[in-house]
Amino acid sequence: MYLHDLAVSPAGRAKRLGHKLVQQVVHRAQDMGLTQVALVAVQGSRAYWERHGFSDAEAPLSDALIEKLASFGSGATLMRRSLTPV
């Protein structure tokens, strides 16, 4: 599963809605029998995603993927979280 975007208002952050939404994505992917969730971390969000179990995608990345990551801007990082299907 690819998680394209996640945005939570300041009021929602106080209620940990971001955490709850990530949990829902992970659970849904597991229910579907998928083995990973992937995303592109941008705007300094890498540490946030690491706290949710994501890590940098292992190299080597294809030239096409490297070019796509560059389109997100400097510092964009492909990240993945491995899943155990339920």
NORDA-V422451 format. One record per helix or strand. SS is the DSSP state (H for helix, E for strand). FROM is the first residue (numbers start at 1). LEN is the number of residues. If there is no record, write none. Layout:
BEGIN
ss=SS from=FROM len=LEN
ss=SS from=FROM len=LEN
END
This chain:
BEGIN
ss=E from=2 len=1
ss=H from=10 len=5
ss=H from=17 len=15
ss=E from=36 len=6
ss=H from=46 len=6
ss=E from=55 len=2
ss=H from=63 len=8
ss=E from=77 len=6
END
